[in-house]
């Protein structure tokens, strides 16, 4: 049985992270133009009924939001040895979310995804693999800051891992460096088709493995013959690549297919990926319908 220490609810709902950015006005926006976007993202997730929310990740794309704060990086170029940020990167917004919801996940872009999103402009690193390990060491500081803030779950986003571009052995080493630095449950999110990388990904030691099963339904078949070794599965059942809002019945059907393979006690229900590129209306109703679908399936169990 998975460690159920962060949510005591069958088919609990969560998000992968990002939400549409809605900037506000007023005096406060002069000091922090994106704080109102954080407020909107958090409020919408709570209203939709999401059990484990995020801060909305509204302050930039997943690469720049972190790389712009790390010493040794200028723009997209690595110009020296990568060092931790001088202050927490995401903790402020996460702390705000914690004041509005009982369970919040902290989110970090993974070392391999960051490394492959940057350009090596220094001879200090021979390759992206060496860079990934130093990025992991720098991100340990952020992970510990999120843990101290009181997050329920720490998610590490590694979409690059499904492409086959990144070295999975190095990715494992880098992720596990971050995981070993905290005591809270950890999650790794990888979107895309897992067919060519599934065994390497399953070798990475995290408490929750989060994948997309809506846009890539064939991913589900990969798990019929594989053991999660007591870990939970983040079950992406809402298409985050489109503004078309799936009905409750459509999402229910996807969840029901999932529980043919996974123990529902081991499943976290979420969208395939972040929804930063969606309209606010589409993002909200996708989450709202997802939560209702999970509720209906839960009641039928």
Secondary structure, DSSP 8 states (H G I E B T S, - for coil): ----SS--STTEEB--S--------SHHHHH-TTHHHHHHHHHHHHHHT-SBB-----SS-TTHHHHTTSEEEETTEEEEEEE--SS-SSHHHHHHHHHH-S-BEEEEE-HHHHHHTSEE-STT-SSHHHHHHHHHHHHHHHHHHHHHHT-SEEEEE-GGGGTT-S-HHHHHHHHHHHHTT-SSEEEEEE-S--TTTHHHHHTS--SEEEEE-STTGGGGGGGTT---TT-EEEEE-S-TT-S----HHHHHHHHHHHTTTS-GGGEEEE-SS--TTS-HHHHHHHHHHHHHHHHHHHHH-
